[in-house]
Amino acid sequence: MRAFLAAAAWFSAAVLLVVGAVIALFWIGFLHQISILFYRGLVLIAVGAVFCFVVLLLASRKWPVWKPRDAVSACAFACGVAVCLLIVLPVTIDRSVSVFILTRMAALPDRAFTPAEMRATFTEVYLGRYRQIERRLEEQEISGNVARDAGGFRITRQGLAFVWLARFLSKVFQTDPRFVTVDGLPESHKVTASGMKGGHR
């Protein structure tokens, strides 16, 4: 039991060190030039992991019961926890349509909103004023999933591979298939897509 508690304390300390370092680095604006929050978070987690390893390595010298390999395993575990927290919390808040809707409703908590009103607000503010479609395309260009040309943006082979993976995972986890199939495309886009496919035969 004592060994279990000691291991729990060791791994908990690693999580606190990595997550605490990441939060502190976010707070001071470290590497703010990385525009994509998820990528920035991954880099900050790596920085936090180095900090955690150094601290645990020093601790292992003071308490010989802990070895350098224990520091490595604890840091790896802490990084896994930090990545999960990054995806579930800040990345979700930054990208979630639901958070946007709830925030608008929270501004007027005593008022009821109809779906039509919220749709209009979403179109005017989220898509118009905040230019989120443009932001998403720019992020996908940075990620390599789309490439810019004279006519706009085109999906790359990497982007096609990602869509294939998304469709596969959608089937595995039973997510809404409309977001990963062409059934969600406007008719004009379907006609254009069909014409492009025919032209490549």
N, C-alpha and C positions, 0 to 999 in steps of 0.2 A: 504493500500500500504506500509505503514511504517513497519507494522508487517511482511509483506512478505519479504521486503528487509532485515529486521533484521534476519529472519529465514534463508534466503539465505546466509547471511554473516556468521551465526553460523555454518551451514552445510559446507559451503566452507572452513571455518577455520579448521573444523575437517578433511576434505579431505586433505588439505595442511599439516596438522600435521601428519596424518598417512602416506601419500605418501612420504612426505619429510623425515620422520623417516626411512621408508623402504629404500629409495634411499641412505640415509646416512649410514645405516647399511650394505647395499650391498657394498658401496664404500670402507668402512674400512675393509671389509672381515669378518664381524661378522658371526659366525657359518658356516664358510667355509667348515667345516668338513662334513656338510650335502651335499652329492654329487649330489643329484637330485635337480635341480634348482627350480622346482615347489614346492617341499616340503619345501625347505629352504625359499622360498618366503612366504609361508603360515605362517611359524613360525615367520618370521620377521614382517609380517602384524599383528600377534597377539601381538608382542612386541610393535609395533607402536600404536596399539589400546589402550594398557595400558597407554602408554605415553600420548596419546590424551585424554583419560578419565581423567587422573590426571590434565592436563592443563585445560580442560573444567570445571572440578569440582571446581578448584580454581577460574576460571573466574565466575562461578555461584555464588560464595560467594561474589565476588565484585559487580556483577550485579544480584541482587535477582530476576530479571524478568526471569532468566534462572534457571531451577530446575535440580537436579541430573538426573531425567529421560530424560531431554533434552540432557544431556551429553551422556547418554546411546544410545539414538536413533541416535544422530549425529555420534557417534563412529561406530555404526552398519552400517549406510549409508556409511561412509568413508571406512570401511572394504570391503563393496561390490564393491565400485569403485576401490579400490586397487587390489582386486582379478581380476577384469576385465582387468585392466591395466597390471597386471602380466602375464595373459594368452595371451593378444593381443600383448604385446611388448617383454619383455625379453624371455619368454618361446618360443614364435614363432621364434625369432632370433636365439635362442639356438638350435632349433630342425628343422627348416624349410629347406627343400631341395631347395626351390626357393631362399632363401637368400644365400645359398651356391653357386648356379648357378650364381646369379647376382654378387656376390663378385668375382668369377672367371672372369666374363666378365668385371667387373670394373677394374681389374688389367691390362687388355689390351683393353681399350675402343675404340681404332681405328680398332680393328680386328673383323671380323665376324666369328662366331662359327657355325659349322654344328651340328645337333642333335647327329650325330655319335661321333664327337669330344667331345661334352659335356658328352655323355654317357661314353666314355672311361675315361675322367677326373674324373667323378663321381665314377666309379668303382675303379680306381687306388688310388685316394686321399680319398674320403669320406668313402668308404667301406674298402679300403686297409690300407692306411697310418693312417687314423683317427680311424679305427676299430669301426665304429658306430654300426654295428650289435652286436658286443660283448658288447658295452656300453648299447644298448637297452635291451639285455637279462639280463645283470647285474641289470639294473634298475627295470626290471619287476620281477626279483627275490627278490629284496628289497621290492617291492610293494606287493609281495605275489601272483602274477599272474602266475608265473612259479616256478618250483622247480628243482634243479640240482640233477642228479643221475649219475650213472656210464656211461650211454650212451649219456649224454648231458643234455638238459633241457626238462622238460615235463610241459604242462599246468596244472594248478591246478583247483579245483572247482571254486575258486574265479575268475580265469582267464576265465573259461568258462562262468561264469555269466557276466563278463565284455564284452565278445564277444557278448553274447545275447543282452545286453544293447546297444552295438555299432550298431548291426544290426537293432534293433528297431529304434534307433535315426537316422540311415541312411535312413530308410524308411520315417520317419517323416519329415526330412529336405532335402530329395532327394539328398543325397551325392552320390558319385561314389560307386556303390554297389560292384565293383570288389575288393575293399579293405577290405570288411567284409564278403566275400563269398569264398568258396573253389575253385571257378572258376579261382582264381588267383594263385593256387598252380601248381607247375610243375607236369607232369604226374607221375614221379617216386614217388612223395609224395602222390598223390592220391591213387596209388596202395598200398603203405605202410599203408595209413590210412584205406583203404578198408580191408586189411588183418587183421589189429588190431581190426576193428569192428567185423569182422567175428569170430575172436578168442574169443570174449567176449559173443557170443550168447550161 
